[in-house]
């Protein structure tokens, strides 16, 4: 899958830094885009501005100075349960809440001080859940219809202003979606090779110069900015399949 968006919700800045450091040492080398929220009000504001987290590390008990009397469990119930697919990992020094967290959908309950092995176990589960979810068929709105799309059938996707064109061999679906929104639904066999193109590496025959040749005979561009990360992603993709 593409970069994983992570939100850390903790009013202890030092704890957030420790967690962010441990994320950087996660052995599967996932790319995490990490942001920290100083409390529940900060989380709520970010969600209102359109933040779409994949994983949320949620503290349970917040200091009164953070501006909220709400605990992390009720915040998850109120703010995150409607966020499809978000993986909640509780991180707290208050073990007495280990039963109450089961009132919410969550992946793991971690206790402070954090142990790297426990954190990595939690991440393994969260990332696995995300990858299983995005490998499934998804729907796109086309006019008054909703069409079912299987990621494995996609050759590439191109964006054109507010629309995307999803190329599936001899079929093309045009829908009002953003390229970023579509990318979040796709497994890690896809890479963004250009600001306007996502390609399924399963369908690549060859990369050369500033273009990608697909098995179907189609060609798509590689931008100069994305040339190196695209080639590295393709090499990693091929190594995993040897």
Backbone as a ProteinNet text record, in pm:
[ID]
protein_1_A
[PRIMARY]
XXXXXXXXXXXXXXXXXXXXXXXXXXXXXXXXXXXXXXXXXXXXXXXXXXXXXXXXXXXXXXXXXXXXXXXXXXXXXXXXXXXXXXXXXXXXXXXXXXXXXXXXXXXXXXXXXXXXXXXXXXXXXXXXXXXXXXXXXXXXXXXXXXXXXXXXXXXXXXXXXXXXXXXXXXXXXXXXXXXXXXXXXXXXXXXXXXXXXXXXXXXXXXXXXXXXXXXXXXXXXXXXXXXXXXXXXXXXXXXXXX
[TERTIARY]
83.1	0	87.3	28.3	102.4	130.9	183.4	218.8	101.1	132.3	30.5	22.5	-97.3	-117.3	-143.9	-56.7	-62.9	-87.7	-182.7	-204.5	-174.5	-93.6	-65.7	-142.6	-232.1	-312.2	-267.7	-186.6	-129.5	-91.5	-128.1	-94.8	46.6	118.2	257.1	348	408.9	490	607.6	665.8	778.9	734.8	618.5	566.3	540.3	491.1	468	599.7	705.1	836.2	891.9	874.3	919.9	848	718.1	640	680.3	699.4	739.3	875.7	967.2	1098.7	1085.5	1002	983	919.1	829.3	768.5	874.5	974.7	1081.2	1166.2	1159.4	1238.9	1157.2	1033	948	1016.4	1043.2	1132.6	1080.2	951.1	902.9	919.5	972.3	1006.7	885.5	771.3	655.5	681.9	626.6	640	524.7	555.4	454.1	460	343.9	330.1	269.9	351.7	312.7	284.7	171.4	139	94.8	119.6	82.5	-25.9	-121.9	-227.5	-207.2	-214.7	-190.2	-307.4	-418.5	-535.3	-652.9	-768.2	-887.1	-938.5	-932.9	-978.4	-895.2	-765.3	-675.8	-711.5	-737.4	-780	-908.3	-1004.8	-1133.9	-1116.5	-1032.5	-1008	-944.5	-849.5	-783.6	-882.2	-970	-1069.8	-1165.7	-1202.1	-1291	-1223.1	-1090.6	-1016.7	-991.7	-1037.3	-1027	-919.8	-852.8	-752.7	-819.5	-753.1	-806	-699.1	-697.3	-592.2	-616.6	-508.3	-515.2	-501.4	-407.4	-381.2	-384.6	-453.7	-455.4	-404.3	-297.8	-249.9	-317.8	-404.3	-488.5	-453.2	-413.5	-399.5	-539.8	-547.5	-678.8	-712.4	-619.7	-644.8	-566	-637.7	-575.7	-577	-469.7	-460.4	-564.4	-616.3	-717.1	-666.5	-535.4	-477	-491.5	-520.4	-536.1	-667.2	-755.6	-880.4	-998.5	-987.1	-1098.4	-1109.5	-1233.1	-1257.7	-1291.2	-1294.3	-1328.5	-1207.5	-1231.3	-1119.5	-1107.6	-999.1	-972.8	-1073.6	-1131.5	-1228.9	-1354.6	-1407.5	-1528.2	-1498	-1375.4	-1337.6	-1337.1	-1286.9	-1289	-1433.5	-1519.5	-1660.6	-1724.3	-1693.8	-1759.4	-1700.8	-1570.5	-1503.9	-1455	-1421.1	-1350	-1428.3	-1533.2	-1603.5	-1669.3	-1697.8	-1757.7	-1653.1	-1526	-1417.8	-1384.9	-1431.1	-1417.4	-1271.6	-1241.1	-1109.4	-1002.2	-1028.4	-922.5	-885.5	-754.2	-702.8	-662.8	-735.3	-711.6	-622.9	-514.2	-424.6	-419.1	-467.3	-463.3	-323.6	-276.2	-146.2	-166.3	-149.9	-180.1	-98.1	-85.1	-24.4	-128.6	-255.3	-366.8	-424.9	-369.5	-411.7	-554.5	-611.5	-748.3	-851.2	-808.4	-899.7	-895.3	-821.1	-799.6	-928.4	-1030.1	-1158.6	-1248.6	-1249.8	-1341.1	-1312.3	-1188.1	-1157	-1235.3	-1287.2	-1362.4	-1500.9	-1534.7	-1656.3	-1638.3	-1515	-1483.6	-1411.2	-1413.5	-1331.9	-1187.9	-1096.1	-956.3	-869.6	-740.9	-647.3	-568.7	-528.4	-433.8	-445.6	-404.2	-397.6	-254.2	-179.5	-39.8	-26.2	66.5	89.5	223.8	226.3	349.6	428.1	562.2	644.9	638.5	641.2	626.6	746.2	715.9	818.6	812.1	926.4	930.4	861.3	886.4	827	674.6	619.4	473.7	418.5	487.4	442.7	445.4	551.5	562	453.5	417.7	306.4	177.5	154.1	33.4	33.2	148	158.1	138	192.9	172.4	23.4	-52.8	-197	-267.8	-232	-297.3	-268.9	-142.7	-105.2	-168.2	-170.4	-233.5	-381.3	-449.7	-591.6	-611.2	-524.6	-535.2	-513.8	-413.1	-382.8	-492.6	-550.4	-661.1	-780.4	-803.2	-918.5	-902.8	-784.1	-769.3	-747.3	-723.5	-711.7	-849.3	-953.2	-1088.8	-1146.4	-1252	-1319.1	-1370.6	-1374.2	-1431.1	-1525.8	-1606.8	-1704.5	-1669.4	-1699.9	-1686.5	-1819.1	-1852.8	-1977.6	-1956.3	-2039.2	-2033.9	-2175.3	-2195.8	-2331.4	-2419.7	-2529.9	-2620.2	-2594.3	-2483.2	-2452.6	-2331.2	-2319.3	-2198	-2137.6	-2015.9	-1950.8	-1848.2	-1842.9	-1750.2	-1617.8	-1507.3	-1375.1	-1285.6	-1219.5	-1124.7	-983.8	-906.6	-772.3	-685.6	-693.4	-609.3	-638.9	-757.5	-794.6	-744.3	-699	-659.7	-519.1	-504.2	-371.3	-309.2	-381.3	-333.2	-451.6	-426.5	-529	-468	-540.3	-493.3	-596	-547.2	-637.8	-646.1	-762.9	-787	-877.4	-813.7	-884.4	-959.4	-1091.1	-1167.5	-1209.8	-1164.4	-1204.4	-1083	-1110.6	-1007.8	-1058.3	-963.5	-995.1	-924.5	-1003.7	-952.2	-946.6	-825.3	-807.1	-798.1	-890.1	-897.6	-888.8	-769.7	-756.2	-833	-935.7	-1012.4	-1129.6	-1138.1	-1245.8	-1186.5	-1258.2	-1215.9	-1336.5	-1314.8	-1419.9	-1379.4	-1468.5	-1443.5	-1533.5	-1474.1	-1550.9	-1499.9	-1587.9	-1549.3	-1487.3	-1356.9	-1279	-1144.7	-1074.7	-938.2	-839.7	-722.5	-621.7	-579.1	-566.6	-530.4	-635	-761.6	-869.6	-870	-845	-836.5	-714.8	-601.9	-478.1	-496.8	-579.4	-602.1	-676.4	-738.6	-815.7	-735.6	-610.2	-532.1	-423.1	-388.3	-278.9	-143.1	-36.6	96.7	158.5	82.1	130.2	114.4	58.6	42.6	145.3	194.7	288.8	248.5	267.4	240.1	367	363.8	481.8	484.6	376.8	360.3	249.7	247.3	143.3	2.6	-9.5	-140.7	-162.2	-66.1	-78.2	-41.9	-123.8	-93.7	-86.4	10.2	24.1	28.3	-31.6	-27.2	100.5	192.9	321.3	306.5	195.4	169.2	156.6	125.4	97.8	215.1	328.3	442.3	526.5	557.5	650.9	792.1	805.8	939.4	931.4	1035.5	1054.7	1175.3	1159.3	1274.2	1258.9	1371.3	1367.7	1263.5	1174.3	1070.1	933	930.1	801.1	799.4	677.3	652.4	576.4	625.2	554.5	476.9	349.3	265.1	252.6	214.8	200.9	98.2	1.3	-103.7	-55.2	63.1	113.6	96	18.8	0.9	128	147.2	260.7	208.6	275.6	240.6	369.4	362.5	485.1	534.4	664.6	725.7	778.9	740.9	792.4	934.6	1010.1	1147.6	1149.4	1054.4	1048.8	1023.7	944	905.8	983	1081.3	1154.1	1225.8	1306.3	1383.2	1293.2	1197.3	1112.1	1029.7	990.2	913.4	999.8	1121.6	1211	1247.6	1270.6	1301	1181.7	1062.1	941.3	924.7	952.9	937.9	1042.1	1164.9	1267.9	1230.6	1181.7	1138.2	1022.9	931.1	815.4	862.3	959.7	1009	1085.5	1163.9	1240.5	1148	1035.5	940.9	879	885.1	819.3	917.5	1046.4	1146.3	1138.6
-117.6	0	123.6	239.7	364	409.1	532.2	582.8	571.7	532.8	514	641.7	700.5	824	791.8	842.1	811.7	939.3	932.9	1042.2	991.8	1065.5	1036.2	1137.9	1090.4	1180.4	1162.4	1256.5	1246.1	1386.2	1421.4	1555.1	1562	1452.1	1448.2	1448.7	1564.1	1578.8	1481.7	1452.3	1359.8	1219.1	1176.5	1045	1037.3	1146.2	1149	1134.7	1200.4	1189.9	1048.3	985.3	846.5	755.1	772.2	688.4	712.2	837.2	867.3	805.5	809.2	747.3	596.5	531.6	386.9	353.1	438.1	415.5	415.2	501	508	381.6	300.6	177.8	52.5	70.8	-44	-124.9	-253.6	-328.3	-356.7	-340.5	-368	-248.3	-138.7	-22	40.5	34.5	105.8	255.6	328.7	474.5	532.2	588.9	649.9	801.6	862.9	1007.8	1038.4	1090.1	1101.4	1246.3	1266.6	1395.5	1371.8	1470.9	1458.8	1559.5	1516.3	1602.1	1615.9	1739.6	1764.2	1724.5	1689.8	1650	1621	1596.1	1558.2	1674.1	1796.7	1912.5	1929.7	1905.7	1914.3	1807	1684.2	1576.7	1615	1664.1	1700.4	1808.2	1906.8	2013.6	1958.5	1867	1809.3	1728.3	1653.9	1576.6	1668	1779.5	1876	1934.7	1950.5	2005.6	1900.6	1779.1	1677.4	1573	1570.9	1466.5	1329.1	1234.7	1098	1001.9	971.7	883.7	737.4	663.9	518.4	453.1	505.9	453	570	550.5	651.3	587.7	645.2	606.8	699.6	644.5	724.6	704	813.2	811	797.2	757.1	738.2	849.6	887.7	990.1	1115.9	1228.6	1355.4	1451.4	1527.1	1627.6	1736.9	1794.9	1900.1	2017.4	2038.9	2150.7	2132.8	2010.7	1987.3	2043.8	2086.4	2151.3	2059.1	1934.2	1841.6	1751.3	1730.4	1636	1497.6	1485.3	1359.8	1266.9	1135.8	1042.6	988.5	917.8	871.2	771.6	691.8	590.8	657.3	755	823	906.1	958.4	1032.9	942.6	820	724.1	693	671.4	645	760.4	880.9	999.1	1040.5	1027	1085.6	986.2	864.1	774.1	651.2	615	492	501.4	625.8	643.3	654.4	655.6	663.2	522.1	489.3	352.5	309.8	197.2	137	189.3	297	351.6	249	233.4	135.5	208.9	183.3	251.6	165.2	224	158.2	246.4	195.4	271.3	261.9	375.7	380.7	456.8	390.7	455.4	397.4	476	427.3	381.9	385.4	352.6	215.9	110.9	-24.9	-54.5	25.9	0.1	19.6	78	97.6	-17.4	-122.4	-228.9	-302.4	-296.6	-359.3	-263.2	-137.1	-39.7	-13.4	-34.3	-8.2	-100	-210.6	-303.3	-251.4	-131.8	-65.3	-5.9	-7.6	47.8	-56.4	-34.4	-115.8	-65.2	-153.6	-115.4	-236.5	-209.9	-315.7	-368.2	-276.5	-315.2	-217.9	-265.6	-183.5	-191.5	-80.8	-76.2	3.8	-37.5	35	106.7	221.7	298.7	247.6	248.7	290.6	189.2	239.4	154.5	60.9	-62.4	-159.9	-179.4	-173.8	-180	-305	-421.5	-546.1	-541.4	-484.4	-473.9	-378.4	-266.5	-170.7	-233.4	-306.6	-366.4	-472.2	-546.3	-642.2	-569	-456.2	-377.7	-325	-276.1	-225.1	-335.5	-453.4	-566.5	-591.1	-590.8	-615.5	-502.7	-378.3	-263.6	-258.5	-275.4	-269.3	-385.8	-503.9	-618.8	-592.7	-534.6	-500.7	-401.2	-300.6	-200.8	-263.2	-350.4	-409.7	-505.2	-579.1	-667.7	-587	-475	-392.3	-332.6	-278.1	-209	-303.6	-431.9	-528.4	-576.1	-540.8	-583.1	-494.1	-540.9	-454.2	-326.7	-218.8	-95	-38	56.5	113.8	255.8	291.6	430.3	473.1	600.8	654.4	698.2	644.8	679.6	720.4	850.6	898.3	862	796.5	753.6	611.7	552	412.9	404.6	293.3	261.9	137.5	149.7	38.5	-26.6	-157.9	-237.5	-248.9	-217.7	-224.4	-313.7	-408	-495.4	-442.5	-409.2	-353.3	-435.6	-567	-652.1	-634.7	-582.2	-563.6	-431.2	-342.2	-208	-210.7	-149.5	-129.5	0.1	108.7	236.8	331.2	438.8	540.1	675.4	756.8	892	992.9	1106.5	1211.2	1322.3	1385	1497.4	1595	1691.7	1788.1	1715.5	1721.3	1660.3	1517.1	1463.5	1328	1234.9	1106.4	1006	912.2	858.7	754.8	627.8	525.7	396.9	303	263.9	180	33.4	-45.6	-189	-266.7	-274.2	-343.9	-270.8	-338.4	-276.8	-193.6	-172.5	-92.3	27.2	140.6	259.4	315	342.6	399.9	541.8	637.2	776.1	813.2	867.9	897.3	1025.7	1089.8	1209.5	1165.9	1149.3	1108.4	1180.8	1189	1242.4	1126.2	1153	1048.2	1001.9	1096.9	1060.8	974.6	1005.5	925.6	783.5	767.5	633.6	559.8	630.1	566.2	500.8	560.9	507.1	373.8	341.2	217.8	105.1	133.8	39.5	-28.8	-152.2	-223.5	-169.8	-222.1	-167.5	-214.2	-279.1	-309.7	-188.1	-78.9	43.9	147.5	223.1	331.1	453	570.3	693.3	734.2	724.2	749.4	891.8	964.2	1097.9	1163.6	1296.4	1362.2	1325.6	1279.8	1248.1	1100.2	1013.9	872.2	780.8	679	564.9	442.1	355	236.1	111.3	5.2	-124.8	-195.9	-216.8	-276.8	-420.3	-484.4	-618.4	-614.3	-497.1	-484.2	-425.9	-399.3	-336	-440.2	-409.5	-492.7	-439.1	-305	-244.8	-97.8	-51.9	91.2	136	246.9	297.7	447.7	516.8	661.3	726.4	798.5	869.8	807.5	674.8	611.2	467.8	419.8	281.6	212.4	96.8	14.3	-92.9	-103.1	-201.6	-327.1	-436.1	-563.5	-554.7	-465.6	-449.9	-373.3	-310.6	-227.5	-78.7	-42.9	98.7	153.1	284.3	350.2	466.2	490.6	603.4	672.9	801.1	875.9	854.2	874.4	884.6	1027.2	1099.3	1235	1229.9	1335.9	1341.7	1333.5	1401.5	1404.3	1266	1185.2	1054.4	938.5	968.5	863.8	769.5	824.7	738.7	657.7	721.3	639.7	535.4	565.9	468.6	347.4	371.2	261.2	177.1	245.2	172	87.9	145.1	69.7	-53.1	-37.7	-150	-258.2	-218.1	-316.4	-392.5	-320.8	-387.3	-481.9	-437.9	-519.8	-651.2	-643	-761.9	-854.5	-795	-876.1	-957.5	-898.7	-968	-1089.1	-1091.3	-1198.9	-1301.6	-1285.2	-1384.9	-1510.5
0	0	0	-25.4	-27.4	115.7	129.6	261.7	357.9	481.2	585.2	668	675	750.2	896.6	983.7	1126.4	1205.6	1299	1393.1	1534.2	1607.3	1747.2	1830.1	1915.5	1998.9	2143.4	2191.7	2326	2372.6	2494.9	2545.4	2604	2599.2	2645.4	2522	2495.7	2374.8	2371.4	2487.3	2491.9	2452.5	2500.6	2463.2	2312.8	2255.3	2110.3	2034.9	2083.7	2017.2	2027.9	2142.8	2160.2	2062	2051.7	1960.9	1815.5	1779.2	1642	1610.6	1706.9	1686.4	1665	1745	1730.2	1595.6	1549.3	1417.9	1308.3	1323.9	1223	1221.3	1327.7	1335.5	1303.1	1261.5	1226.4	1116	1139.1	1049.6	910.2	885	749.3	656.4	709.9	628.9	560.6	625	573.8	581	486.2	488.3	568.8	683.3	768.8	755.1	731.5	737.9	874.7	966.6	1107.2	1145.7	1212.7	1271.8	1415.4	1500.9	1641.9	1676.6	1758	1810	1960.1	2009.5	2151.5	2240	2180	2258.4	2167.1	2227.8	2151.2	2067	2121.2	2044.2	1917.5	1928.4	1812.6	1710	1757.2	1666.9	1595.1	1670.3	1610.9	1504.1	1530.6	1433.8	1306.1	1320.7	1202.8	1119.4	1185.5	1112.1	1037.4	1099	1031.8	908.6	915.8	801.1	693.1	714.6	610.5	629.6	745.3	770.5	765.9	700	688.4	738.3	867.1	920	886.1	868.2	855.9	993.1	1073.2	1207.7	1306.2	1418	1524	1652.8	1707.7	1841	1940.9	2024.6	2112.4	2259.5	2324.3	2469.7	2529.4	2653.9	2716.2	2813.4	2898.2	2999.8	2963.5	2954.5	2918.1	3036.7	3047.2	3152.6	3128.7	3235.8	3224.1	3141.5	3143.5	3068.3	2917.5	2873.7	2730	2677.6	2770.3	2729.5	2712.1	2754.5	2738.8	2860.2	2903.7	3013.3	2958.2	2826.4	2760.1	2760.3	2773.8	2763.1	2620.7	2595.3	2460.8	2408.7	2498.6	2454.5	2401.1	2475.9	2428.8	2303.9	2293.1	2172.7	2050.5	2066	1955.5	1915.9	2015.1	1986.2	1909.6	1949.9	1892.6	1757.8	1742.2	1625.1	1521	1563.8	1472	1429	1501.8	1465.8	1328.6	1284.2	1151.8	1042.3	1078.4	979.4	932.1	814.2	764.6	757.7	822.1	810.1	902.3	978.8	1065.4	1171.7	1195.2	1290.7	1419.1	1526.6	1653.2	1743.4	1790.5	1886.5	2011.1	2122	2246.8	2308.3	2360.1	2427	2558.1	2670.6	2797.9	2912.5	3016.9	3140.6	3240.6	3201.1	3291.9	3252.8	3309.2	3271.9	3315	3404.4	3449.8	3338.1	3225	3112.2	3012	3041.9	2942.7	2905.7	2992.7	2960.3	2885.4	2927.4	2867.8	2720	2677.4	2536	2443.1	2496.2	2411.9	2376.8	2425.5	2380.5	2241.1	2193.1	2061	1976.8	1845.3	1755.7	1764.6	1796.7	1806.1	1775.3	1753.8	1715.1	1834.5	1923.8	2028.8	2145.6	2262.5	2383.2	2433.4	2418.8	2459.7	2588.7	2673.2	2798.1	2793.6	2859.9	2873.2	2994.7	2988.8	2875.1	2761	2640.6	2523.6	2505.3	2466.5	2429.2	2277.5	2212.8	2066.8	2012.8	2073.9	2022.8	2028.1	2136.5	2148.2	2042.8	2024.2	1923.2	1784.2	1752.4	1620.1	1598.5	1703.9	1692.9	1658.4	1726.8	1700.4	1557.4	1510.5	1373.9	1271.2	1299.1	1207.6	1185	1295	1284.1	1210.6	1245.6	1182.9	1032.3	994.6	853.5	776.6	837	772.3	747.9	846	829.4	716.6	709.7	603.6	466.4	455.9	325.4	279.8	373.8	336.5	288.1	355.1	319.4	180.8	149.8	22.8	-94.6	-68.2	-177.6	-223.9	-150.6	-184.5	-293.3	-361	-458.8	-391.8	-467.8	-417.1	-522.1	-481.2	-572.5	-612.4	-735.8	-781.4	-843.4	-823.1	-877	-1020.6	-1107.8	-1249.5	-1289	-1300.3	-1323.9	-1205.7	-1233.5	-1126.7	-1081.1	-1127.6	-1093.4	-1001.9	-933.8	-859.6	-922.3	-972.5	-1040.4	-948.6	-952.5	-872.6	-947.4	-877.6	-938	-852.4	-915.9	-847.6	-875	-769.8	-792.2	-887.7	-881	-966.1	-1114.8	-1147.8	-1288.6	-1346	-1260.1	-1304	-1364.1	-1480.8	-1539.2	-1485.6	-1502.8	-1451.6	-1435.2	-1363.7	-1338.7	-1369.2	-1441.3	-1469.5	-1419.7	-1372.4	-1324.6	-1428.1	-1434.2	-1523.9	-1450.2	-1385	-1301.9	-1190.6	-1189.8	-1080.1	-1110.4	-1221.1	-1261.1	-1265.6	-1257.5	-1283.7	-1392.7	-1468.1	-1567.2	-1522.3	-1494.7	-1447.4	-1567.6	-1603.5	-1723.3	-1682.2	-1736.4	-1705.7	-1836.4	-1893.3	-2020.6	-2128.8	-2185.5	-2294.3	-2243.8	-2113.3	-2054.4	-1980.2	-1987.1	-1914.1	-1838.7	-1709.3	-1626.2	-1590	-1615.1	-1579.6	-1463	-1358.1	-1237.2	-1172.4	-1096.5	-1021	-889	-891.3	-774.5	-782	-671.3	-674	-684	-739.8	-750.5	-611.6	-517.2	-380.5	-313.8	-338.3	-279.9	-332.4	-461.4	-520.8	-466.2	-452.1	-405.8	-270.3	-184.1	-50.5	-54.3	-164.3	-175.9	-240.8	-275.5	-355.2	-273.9	-310.1	-242.2	-283.4	-219.1	-244.2	-375	-460.1	-594.7	-687	-635.9	-713.9	-669.9	-766.7	-736.6	-818.6	-760.9	-834.4	-907.2	-1039.3	-1121.1	-1177	-1157.5	-1212.8	-1132.2	-1125.6	-1045.6	-1093.3	-1217.1	-1272.7	-1301.5	-1261.3	-1296.1	-1178.5	-1160.2	-1073.7	-1162.9	-1137.9	-1221.1	-1134	-1185	-1119.9	-1164.2	-1071	-1107.3	-1157.3	-1126	-1181.2	-1333.6	-1388.1	-1532	-1609.1	-1541.9	-1608.4	-1683.4	-1808.1	-1885.7	-1874.1	-1879.7	-1880.7	-1840.6	-1770.5	-1746.3	-1826.1	-1897.6	-1972.6	-1993.2	-1977.4	-1996.9	-1909	-1974.4	-1901.2	-1921.9	-1948	-1967.4	-1915.7	-1896.5	-1854.5	-1965.6	-2007.6	-2104.9	-2030	-2057.5	-1992.4	-2077.7	-2014.3	-2084.3	-2197	-2182.3	-2283.4	-2405.6	-2396.3	-2505.3	-2480.2	-2380.7	-2346.7	-2283.7	-2293.7	-2228.7	-2145.2	-2031.7	-1946.4	-1903.4	-1868.1	-1837.5	-1694.5	-1676.6	-1544.7	-1532.9	-1431.3	-1414.6	-1359.6	-1384.7	-1334.6	-1182.2	-1117.6	-971.8	-913.6	-983.2	-929.6	-991.9	-1074.8	-1145.5	-1049	-960.1	-869.4	-775	-702.4	-614	-688.5	-812.7	-890.7	-925.8	-968.5	-1003.8	-880.5	-767.9	-644.7	-600.1	-611.2	-573.7	-663.3	-793	-885.6	-858	-827	-793.1	-666	-564.5	-440.4	-467.7	-553.6	-590.6	-655.4	-746.5	-815.3	-720	-629.3	-532.8	-444	-404.3	-317.1	-385	-516.9	-592.1	-645.3	-611.8	-654.1	-566.4
[MASK]
++++++++++++++++++++++++++++++++++++++++++++++++++++++++++++++++++++++++++++++++++++++++++++++++++++++++++++++++++++++++++++++++++++++++++++++++++++++++++++++++++++++++++++++++++++++++++++++++++++++++++++++++++++++++++++++++++++++++++++++++++

